[in-house]
Amino acid sequence: MATVGEGLDKAVQGAFTRPIPKSAGAQMRYLVKQHKGSTKRVADLLGITQRTVERYVKNQIKKPRKDLAERMEGEVKKRWQPQIRAKAKQAASTTDGILIDTRARFGFTAAPGSTDDARLRHLTLALPPRHAARLFDAQEQGATEQQLRGIAAEALGETYFRDSGRRAHGLDVEFTDLEHVEFDL
């Protein structure tokens, strides 16, 4: 199942100018450096022992378990190129906007007598910068997946279904049964 939060993270990662470190040792050294040399904090973060962290740093262990490799890669991606990440978010939030590609069930709350039953739709459209800013701000403030979906639904409702206020006044969009969502900056 796709999530809006993961989609936003992947979009920002597309702006990276260098790839993340590939080897387990390089990733572990990067994490230790990010935590100001504290192998204890990295061990707590990854749920392993401090000695295991030290062994990865010295390349005494080279091949992590699959679950540990995924956690290490995820933690590195969260911290990789923070200035590039910030510039990409700033550009999307002020001038460029964000592109959304989604396949989900869209339902509507409209005037009585409307025939707008929920149905599966595939939409690809550019959201204006103000919607990108709302999504990124909510994500940074720790919004839940449901809250992020609500913001995305409002953005799609305004941009696509209400055509920026030119039609379908009072239409509220419901964004459910999310099958796929991708964002691009």
Summary of the structure (lengths in Angstrom):
residues: 185
radius of gyration: 20.5
end to end distance: 21.7
largest distance: 69.6
contacts: 525
relative contact order: 0.18
helix: 53%
strand: 18%
